Amino acid sequence: MQTKKNIQYLLGGLLLLLLVHTSCNKLDEQPYSSIFTDNFYKTASDAEAALTAVYGPMVNLYLTAATGASDFSADQIYPRPVVGRDTYTLFSYDPNYTTQKSFNRQNESPQQIWQSCYQGIEKANWVLLRVPAVNMDTARRNVILGEAYYMRAFYFWMLTKNFRDIVVKTTPSTSIDTAIIGKTLQPDVFKQIYQDLDQAISRLPSYSANIQKGRPSKEVAMALYAKTALYAQDWPAALDKAKQVLSSGKYSLMPDVLDVYNVTKEDAARQENMWAFECESTSPGFSTQIISLYGPKNSDGPQYAVTSFGSAFAYQSFFNSFNPADRRRLLLDTFYINKLGQIVHQKDITPITKQGVLVKKYMDPNSVGGSGATNIPILRLADVYLIAAEASAQQNGPSTEAYGYINTVRNRAGLPGLTTGLAKAAFVDSVLQERSWELFGEGDRWYDLTRTNTFLQVIPKVVNDVFPTRAPQPKNRYFPIPLDEINANTKLEQNPEWK
């Protein structure tokens, strides 16, 4: 295990050297790390280490940026206005992320999404180039390639939903010429994601207990395909892939939605939590600072985490939007029990507002400092049901099939099913609202608002005494490409709205 980690770090470091070379357009030397890759991909253990490295950028990606960019921009959750997190909420960012005072933590800025994803893409490209020639078990090699295709698709997916038109790179940077390329329009990005996921689906095994934690199954690749198609408004493909996942019988909803987020039941929860950023509170293992953001201030709520700062809360209006009978509202709270066993009421939860609502999806009372074992969901089966509901209604109108998908999720939450007879637009609005209740705090809501282009109508209405005014502009639908990246790549142009 340690040897693999050392190889991973070496590979990552040398590939980072490659990125340094290719970021400076005045150089014409051959990157030294390409020499390393020629000598590295010889054995099965080399292939395994290279695949592990493909997952490495997920650590920085899910430290905060992968969820915070969406959650702090949307209408469910807001940050305590420290270390620049209010930059999302106030839409006060610009392309100069690295020197901009309000984003003084790069690991929380959109630049972290850009950098992490392209690091992962570069590493996946090396696997896809070199591993086919490795002398190893054919079946295992096929799975390794399937995972690399999946991860490349995932990184492209993260990039395009944040930046729209992006650089689509499908070969590794063996020279300056292969590194400096321009952007691809989003419709063609979606096509590339489809192609990669088709390759992944053909190679990955169906879900079983034998699949390593944090690794995708065939059905996970289908779920990502369905979600990509939803964003592309490719309703037939979204519905087809979602139905394949649901009919596979490999996954099922947890009977109690609260158990999806119960750290002691996370192994059982994989029946629904199809693919997640896997966290561990012990070393070796990866964690995220999200657990410390959502607990009460000054680590005063021991049921949340040993170390927490009270840095993120739900809007009171979001809490009020739930039916009191909805089990999912229990994943929010207006009080907590402190270390002395005393009830701390809402007015005292946070020093910045008397209407702070706590988020309980990332609780781990046995965390080690700020490192908790609560996994960060990326693709859940409930999401697939709601994708199927939306795609079915968009394609065929609000049919019995579409009602069945959304009502499966509502019934699990303890709510009655939607009454039939809704018009198409009203039904789709109901699905989007259901997604908000089901997936809050999981880095999803902002992208629902941007893909439907409703953020300009929704966001200004969701304010409180911490953020009394929120005024997004049309250009905020996508983040600007980081200025550092544009300066390094002469063929990369800024998004037109940000020029």
C-alpha positions as CSV (number, residue, x, y, z in Angstrom):
1,M,0.0,0.0,0.0
2,Q,2.7,2.5,0.9
3,T,4.7,1.6,-2.2
4,K,1.7,2.4,-4.3
5,K,1.2,5.7,-2.6
6,N,4.9,6.5,-3.2
7,I,4.5,5.7,-6.9
8,Q,1.3,7.8,-7.0
9,Y,3.0,10.8,-5.5
10,L,6.0,10.4,-7.8
11,L,3.8,10.1,-10.9
12,G,1.7,13.0,-9.7
13,G,4.8,15.2,-9.1
14,L,6.3,14.4,-12.5
15,L,3.0,15.0,-14.3
16,L,2.8,18.3,-12.4
17,L,6.3,19.1,-13.8
18,L,4.8,18.3,-17.2
19,L,2.0,20.8,-16.6
20,V,4.6,23.4,-15.6
21,H,6.5,22.9,-18.8
22,T,3.3,23.1,-20.9
23,S,2.1,26.2,-19.1
24,C,5.0,28.3,-20.3
25,N,4.4,28.8,-24.0
26,K,8.0,30.2,-24.6
27,L,9.6,26.8,-23.9
28,D,10.4,24.4,-26.7
29,E,12.1,21.6,-24.7
30,Q,10.7,18.1,-24.7
31,P,9.0,17.6,-21.2
32,Y,11.2,15.3,-19.1
33,S,8.1,13.6,-17.5
34,S,7.3,12.0,-20.9
35,I,10.6,10.2,-20.6
36,F,9.4,8.9,-17.2
37,T,6.2,7.6,-18.6
38,D,8.0,5.7,-21.3
39,N,9.9,3.8,-18.6
40,F,7.1,3.5,-16.1
41,Y,4.2,1.6,-17.7
42,K,5.8,-1.9,-17.7
43,T,4.0,-4.0,-15.1
44,A,0.6,-4.6,-13.6
45,S,1.6,-2.8,-10.4
46,D,2.6,0.2,-12.6
47,A,-0.9,0.2,-14.2
48,E,-2.6,0.0,-10.8
49,A,-0.5,2.8,-9.4
50,A,-1.2,5.0,-12.5
51,L,-5.0,4.4,-12.1
52,T,-4.8,5.3,-8.4
53,A,-3.1,8.6,-9.5
54,V,-6.1,9.3,-11.7
55,Y,-8.3,9.5,-8.5
56,G,-5.7,11.7,-6.7
57,P,-7.0,15.1,-7.8
58,M,-10.4,14.2,-6.2
59,V,-8.8,15.0,-2.8
60,N,-8.4,18.7,-3.6
61,L,-11.5,18.9,-5.7
62,Y,-13.7,17.7,-2.8
63,L,-11.9,19.6,-0.1
64,T,-14.6,22.2,-0.7
65,A,-14.7,23.5,-4.3
66,A,-16.7,20.6,-5.8
67,T,-19.6,21.2,-3.5
68,G,-19.1,24.8,-2.3
69,A,-19.2,26.3,-5.8
70,S,-22.8,25.1,-6.1
71,D,-24.0,25.1,-2.5
72,F,-22.8,28.6,-1.7
73,S,-24.1,30.0,-5.0
74,A,-27.6,28.5,-4.8
75,D,-30.7,29.0,-2.6
76,Q,-30.4,26.3,0.1
77,I,-27.1,27.0,2.0
78,Y,-25.0,30.1,2.7
79,P,-21.6,30.5,4.2
80,R,-20.4,32.5,7.2
81,P,-18.8,35.4,5.4
82,V,-15.2,34.5,6.1
83,V,-12.1,33.5,4.0
84,G,-13.9,34.7,0.8
85,R,-16.7,32.1,0.8
86,D,-19.3,34.9,0.5
87,T,-17.8,35.6,-3.0
88,Y,-20.0,32.8,-4.4
89,T,-23.1,34.0,-2.6
90,L,-22.6,37.6,-3.6
91,F,-21.4,36.8,-7.1
92,S,-18.4,39.1,-6.6
93,Y,-15.8,36.9,-8.2
94,D,-13.8,37.7,-11.4
95,P,-11.3,35.7,-13.5
96,N,-8.4,36.7,-11.3
97,Y,-9.0,34.0,-8.6
98,T,-5.5,33.6,-7.4
99,T,-4.8,37.2,-6.4
100,Q,-8.4,38.3,-5.7
101,K,-8.6,39.2,-2.0
102,S,-12.1,37.8,-1.6
103,F,-10.9,34.4,-2.8
104,N,-7.9,34.1,-0.6
105,R,-8.3,30.3,-0.4
106,Q,-7.6,28.9,-3.8
107,N,-8.8,25.4,-2.7
108,E,-12.3,26.8,-2.4
109,S,-12.4,28.8,-5.7
110,P,-13.5,27.7,-9.2
111,Q,-9.8,27.6,-10.1
112,Q,-9.5,24.5,-7.9
113,I,-12.1,22.8,-10.0
114,W,-10.3,23.7,-13.2
115,Q,-6.9,22.6,-11.9
116,S,-8.0,19.4,-10.2
117,C,-10.0,18.2,-13.2
118,Y,-7.3,18.8,-15.7
119,Q,-4.7,17.1,-13.5
120,G,-7.1,14.1,-13.4
121,I,-7.6,14.3,-17.2
122,E,-3.9,14.3,-17.9
123,K,-3.4,11.3,-15.7
124,A,-6.3,9.4,-17.3
125,N,-4.9,10.2,-20.7
126,W,-1.6,8.6,-19.8
127,V,-3.4,5.5,-18.5
128,L,-5.4,5.2,-21.7
129,L,-2.3,5.6,-23.8
130,R,0.1,3.3,-22.0
131,V,-1.8,0.6,-20.1
132,P,-3.1,-1.2,-23.3
133,A,0.5,-2.3,-23.9
134,V,1.2,-3.5,-20.3
135,N,1.7,-7.2,-19.9
136,M,-0.9,-8.1,-17.3
137,D,-4.2,-9.9,-16.8
138,T,-6.4,-9.0,-19.7
139,A,-9.7,-8.7,-17.7
140,R,-8.1,-6.5,-15.0
141,R,-6.5,-4.3,-17.7
142,N,-9.9,-3.9,-19.3
143,V,-11.4,-2.7,-16.0
144,I,-8.5,-0.3,-15.4
145,L,-9.2,1.3,-18.8
146,G,-12.9,1.4,-18.0
147,E,-12.2,3.3,-14.8
148,A,-9.9,5.7,-16.7
149,Y,-12.5,6.4,-19.3
150,Y,-15.1,7.0,-16.6
151,M,-12.9,9.3,-14.6
152,R,-12.0,11.4,-17.7
153,A,-15.7,11.7,-18.4
154,F,-16.4,12.8,-14.9
155,Y,-13.7,15.4,-14.9
156,F,-15.0,16.7,-18.3
157,W,-18.5,16.8,-16.7
158,M,-17.4,18.8,-13.7
159,L,-15.6,21.3,-16.0
160,T,-18.4,21.8,-18.5
161,K,-21.1,22.4,-15.9
162,N,-19.0,25.0,-14.3
163,F,-17.3,26.7,-17.3
164,R,-19.4,25.6,-20.3
165,D,-17.0,25.5,-23.2
166,I,-13.8,23.9,-22.1
167,V,-10.5,22.3,-23.4
168,V,-11.2,18.7,-24.4
169,K,-7.9,16.9,-24.1
170,T,-7.9,13.2,-25.0
171,T,-4.2,12.7,-25.4
172,P,-1.4,13.3,-22.8
173,S,1.0,16.2,-23.1
174,T,4.0,14.7,-24.8
175,S,5.1,18.1,-26.1
176,I,4.2,21.8,-26.0
177,D,2.2,21.4,-29.2
178,T,0.0,18.7,-27.7
179,A,-0.6,20.7,-24.5
180,I,-1.6,24.1,-25.9
181,I,-5.1,23.7,-27.5
182,G,-8.3,25.7,-27.6
183,K,-11.8,25.3,-26.3
184,T,-14.5,22.9,-27.4
185,L,-18.2,24.0,-27.5
186,Q,-20.3,22.5,-24.8
187,P,-22.5,20.3,-27.2
188,D,-19.3,18.6,-28.4
189,V,-18.1,18.3,-24.8
190,F,-21.2,16.3,-24.1
191,K,-20.5,14.1,-27.1
192,Q,-17.0,13.4,-25.8
193,I,-18.4,12.5,-22.4
194,Y,-20.9,10.1,-24.1
195,Q,-18.0,8.5,-26.0
196,D,-16.0,8.0,-22.8
197,L,-18.9,6.6,-20.9
198,D,-19.8,4.2,-23.7
199,Q,-16.2,2.9,-23.3
200,A,-16.5,2.7,-19.6
201,I,-19.9,1.0,-19.7
202,S,-18.5,-1.7,-22.0
203,R,-15.5,-2.4,-19.6
204,L,-16.7,-1.9,-16.1
205,P,-18.3,-4.7,-14.0
206,S,-21.8,-4.4,-12.6
207,Y,-22.0,-3.4,-9.0
208,S,-21.2,-6.0,-6.4
209,A,-19.7,-6.0,-3.0
210,N,-16.3,-6.9,-4.6
211,I,-16.0,-3.4,-6.2
212,Q,-13.4,-1.3,-4.3
213,K,-14.9,1.5,-2.4
214,G,-14.9,4.8,-4.4
215,R,-14.6,3.0,-7.7
216,P,-17.4,3.1,-10.4
217,S,-19.5,0.3,-11.6
218,K,-21.2,-0.1,-15.0
219,E,-24.4,1.3,-13.5
220,V,-22.6,4.3,-12.1
221,A,-21.3,5.1,-15.6
222,M,-24.9,4.8,-16.9
223,A,-26.1,7.2,-14.2
224,L,-23.5,9.8,-15.2
225,Y,-24.5,9.3,-18.8
226,A,-28.1,9.9,-17.8
227,K,-27.3,13.1,-15.9
228,T,-25.1,14.4,-18.8
229,A,-27.9,13.8,-21.2
230,L,-30.3,15.6,-18.9
231,Y,-28.0,18.7,-19.0
232,A,-27.8,18.3,-22.8
233,Q,-31.6,18.2,-22.9
234,D,-31.2,14.9,-24.7
235,W,-34.3,13.5,-23.1
236,P,-34.4,10.0,-24.8
237,A,-30.8,9.2,-23.8
238,A,-31.4,10.5,-20.3
239,L,-34.5,8.4,-19.8
240,D,-33.0,5.3,-21.5
241,K,-29.8,5.3,-19.3
242,A,-31.7,6.1,-16.1
243,K,-34.1,3.2,-16.8
244,Q,-31.2,0.8,-17.4
245,V,-29.8,1.8,-14.0
246,L,-33.2,1.4,-12.3
247,S,-34.0,-1.9,-14.0
248,S,-30.6,-3.4,-13.3
249,G,-31.7,-4.3,-9.7
250,K,-28.1,-3.6,-8.5
251,Y,-29.1,-0.6,-6.3
252,S,-32.1,0.4,-4.2
253,L,-33.2,3.2,-2.0
254,M,-32.5,3.0,1.7
255,P,-35.8,2.5,3.5
256,D,-35.0,5.5,5.7
257,V,-33.5,8.5,4.0
258,L,-31.7,9.4,7.2
259,D,-29.6,6.3,7.0
260,V,-28.0,7.5,3.8
261,Y,-26.0,10.0,5.9
262,N,-25.5,7.9,9.0
263,V,-21.7,7.4,9.2
264,T,-22.2,4.1,11.0
265,K,-24.3,2.7,8.1
266,E,-22.3,4.0,5.1
267,D,-21.4,0.5,3.9
268,A,-25.1,-0.5,3.8
269,A,-25.9,2.9,2.2
270,R,-23.9,2.1,-0.9
271,Q,-27.0,0.3,-2.1
272,E,-28.2,3.9,-2.8
273,N,-25.1,6.1,-2.6
274,M,-23.8,4.7,-5.9
275,W,-20.6,6.7,-6.1
276,A,-19.1,9.0,-3.5
277,F,-16.0,10.7,-2.5
278,E,-15.0,8.2,0.2
279,C,-13.8,9.8,3.4
280,E,-11.9,8.3,6.3
281,S,-11.2,9.8,9.7
282,T,-7.9,7.8,10.1
283,S,-4.7,7.8,8.1
284,P,-4.0,6.5,5.5
285,G,-7.2,7.9,4.0
286,F,-8.7,11.1,2.7
287,S,-11.2,13.4,4.2
288,T,-12.7,16.9,3.6
289,Q,-13.2,20.1,5.5
290,I,-16.9,20.0,4.7
291,I,-17.6,18.2,8.0
292,S,-16.0,21.0,9.9
293,L,-17.9,23.7,8.0
294,Y,-21.4,22.4,8.8
295,G,-21.1,21.7,12.5
296,P,-21.8,24.3,15.2
297,K,-19.3,27.0,16.0
298,N,-16.3,26.4,18.2
299,S,-16.7,22.6,18.0
300,D,-19.5,22.9,20.5
301,G,-21.8,20.2,19.0
302,P,-20.2,16.9,19.7
303,Q,-22.7,14.9,17.7
304,Y,-21.6,16.8,14.6
305,A,-17.8,16.5,14.7
306,V,-14.9,16.8,17.1
307,T,-13.7,19.9,15.3
308,S,-16.3,22.2,13.6
309,F,-16.5,25.9,13.0
310,G,-20.1,26.9,12.2
311,S,-19.2,28.1,8.8
312,A,-22.2,27.1,6.7
313,F,-26.0,27.0,7.4
314,A,-29.3,26.5,5.6
315,Y,-31.5,29.5,4.8
316,Q,-34.6,29.7,7.0
317,S,-36.7,30.0,3.8
318,F,-35.3,26.6,2.6
319,F,-36.1,25.0,6.0
320,N,-39.6,26.5,5.8
321,S,-40.2,25.1,2.3
322,F,-40.3,21.5,3.7
323,N,-43.6,19.8,4.6
324,P,-43.2,19.1,8.4
325,A,-43.9,15.4,7.6
326,D,-40.9,15.2,5.2
327,R,-38.2,13.0,6.8
328,R,-35.6,15.0,4.9
329,R,-36.3,18.0,7.0
330,L,-34.8,16.1,9.9
331,L,-31.5,16.5,8.1
332,L,-31.7,20.2,9.1
333,D,-32.0,21.5,12.7
334,T,-32.8,24.7,14.6
335,F,-31.1,23.6,17.8
336,Y,-28.3,21.3,19.0
337,I,-27.0,19.8,22.2
338,N,-23.7,21.2,23.3
339,K,-20.8,19.5,25.2
340,L,-22.5,20.2,28.5
341,G,-25.7,18.5,27.4
342,Q,-27.5,21.8,27.1
343,I,-29.9,22.8,24.3
344,V,-28.6,25.6,22.2
345,H,-31.5,27.3,20.5
346,Q,-31.6,28.8,17.0
347,K,-30.9,32.4,18.1
348,D,-27.6,31.3,19.6
349,I,-26.5,28.8,17.0
350,T,-24.4,31.3,15.0
351,P,-22.9,34.7,15.8
352,I,-24.0,36.2,12.5
353,T,-27.7,35.6,12.5
354,K,-30.5,34.4,14.8
355,Q,-32.0,32.3,12.0
356,G,-29.2,29.9,11.4
357,V,-30.3,26.4,10.4
358,L,-27.8,23.5,10.9
359,V,-27.2,21.0,8.1
360,K,-26.9,17.4,9.4
361,K,-25.8,15.5,6.3
362,Y,-22.1,15.4,7.3
363,M,-22.1,14.5,11.0
364,D,-19.4,12.3,12.4
365,P,-19.2,12.3,16.2
366,N,-16.1,10.1,16.1
367,S,-14.1,12.3,13.7
368,V,-10.4,12.8,14.3
369,G,-10.1,16.6,14.5
370,G,-11.7,17.9,11.3
371,S,-11.3,14.6,9.5
372,G,-14.5,12.6,9.3
373,A,-15.6,9.4,7.7
374,T,-18.9,10.7,6.3
375,N,-18.8,10.2,2.5
376,I,-19.7,13.0,0.1
377,P,-22.4,11.7,-2.3
378,I,-21.8,12.3,-6.0
379,L,-24.3,10.0,-7.7
380,R,-27.3,8.6,-5.7
381,L,-30.1,6.3,-6.9
382,A,-32.7,8.9,-5.8
383,D,-31.0,11.3,-8.3
384,V,-31.5,8.7,-11.0
385,Y,-35.2,8.4,-10.2
386,L,-35.6,12.1,-10.5
387,I,-33.6,12.2,-13.7
388,A,-36.0,9.6,-15.1
389,A,-39.0,11.6,-13.9
390,E,-37.8,14.8,-15.6
391,A,-36.7,13.2,-18.8
392,S,-39.9,11.1,-19.1
393,A,-42.0,14.2,-18.7
394,Q,-40.0,16.3,-21.1
395,Q,-40.2,13.6,-23.7
396,N,-43.7,12.2,-23.2
397,G,-45.5,14.6,-20.9
398,P,-46.4,13.8,-17.2
399,S,-47.2,10.1,-17.8
400,T,-47.9,7.4,-15.2
401,E,-44.3,6.4,-15.6
402,A,-43.1,9.9,-14.8
403,Y,-45.3,10.2,-11.7
404,G,-44.1,6.8,-10.6
405,Y,-40.5,7.9,-10.6
406,I,-40.9,11.1,-8.6
407,N,-43.4,9.5,-6.2
408,T,-41.0,6.7,-5.4
409,V,-38.7,9.4,-3.9
410,R,-41.5,11.3,-2.2
411,N,-42.9,8.2,-0.6
412,R,-39.6,7.3,0.8
413,A,-39.5,10.7,2.4
414,G,-42.8,10.1,4.1
415,L,-44.8,12.3,1.7
416,P,-47.9,11.4,-0.4
417,G,-47.4,11.1,-4.2
418,L,-48.0,14.0,-6.5
419,T,-51.6,14.3,-7.7
420,T,-52.0,13.5,-11.4
421,G,-53.2,16.1,-13.8
422,L,-50.3,18.5,-13.7
423,A,-49.3,20.3,-16.9
424,K,-45.9,19.5,-18.3
425,A,-44.2,22.7,-17.0
426,A,-45.8,22.4,-13.6
427,F,-44.6,18.7,-13.3
428,V,-41.1,19.6,-14.3
429,D,-41.1,22.4,-11.7
430,S,-42.2,19.8,-9.1
431,V,-39.3,17.6,-10.1
432,L,-36.8,20.4,-9.7
433,Q,-38.3,21.3,-6.3
434,E,-38.0,17.6,-5.3
435,R,-34.4,17.6,-6.4
436,S,-33.8,20.6,-4.1
437,W,-35.3,18.8,-1.1
438,E,-33.6,15.5,-1.9
439,L,-30.1,16.6,-2.9
440,F,-29.4,19.7,-0.8
441,G,-25.9,20.2,0.4
442,E,-24.6,17.7,-2.2
443,G,-23.2,20.2,-4.7
444,D,-26.2,19.9,-7.1
445,R,-28.7,22.7,-6.8
446,W,-26.8,25.6,-8.5
447,Y,-26.4,23.5,-11.6
448,D,-30.1,22.7,-11.7
449,L,-30.8,26.5,-11.7
450,T,-28.1,27.2,-14.4
451,R,-29.0,24.3,-16.7
452,T,-32.7,25.5,-16.7
453,N,-31.5,29.2,-16.8
454,T,-33.8,30.1,-13.8
455,F,-31.1,31.3,-11.5
456,L,-31.8,35.0,-12.2
457,Q,-35.4,34.6,-11.1
458,V,-34.7,32.3,-8.1
459,I,-31.6,33.7,-6.4
460,P,-32.5,37.4,-5.8
461,K,-35.5,36.2,-3.7
462,V,-33.4,34.0,-1.3
463,V,-31.9,36.4,1.2
464,N,-31.5,36.8,4.9
465,D,-30.0,39.3,7.4
466,V,-26.5,38.0,6.5
467,F,-27.0,38.5,2.8
468,P,-29.8,40.9,2.4
469,T,-29.1,41.5,-1.3
470,R,-28.1,39.0,-3.9
471,A,-27.8,40.1,-7.5
472,P,-26.5,37.6,-9.9
473,Q,-26.0,38.7,-13.5
474,P,-26.4,36.7,-16.7
475,K,-22.7,36.1,-16.9
476,N,-22.8,34.2,-13.6
477,R,-24.4,31.2,-15.3
478,Y,-20.9,29.9,-15.7
479,F,-17.7,30.8,-13.9
480,P,-15.0,32.7,-15.8
481,I,-12.0,30.7,-16.8
482,P,-9.1,31.4,-14.4
483,L,-6.9,34.2,-15.7
484,D,-3.8,32.2,-14.9
485,E,-4.9,29.5,-17.3
486,I,-5.6,31.9,-20.1
487,N,-2.1,33.5,-19.6
488,A,-0.5,30.1,-19.9
489,N,-2.4,28.9,-22.9
490,T,-2.3,31.2,-26.0
491,K,-5.2,29.3,-27.6
492,L,-7.5,29.5,-24.6
493,E,-10.1,32.3,-24.7
494,Q,-12.1,33.7,-21.9
495,N,-15.9,33.0,-21.8
496,P,-17.5,35.8,-23.9
497,E,-19.6,37.1,-21.0
498,W,-16.4,37.7,-18.9
499,K,-14.3,39.5,-21.5
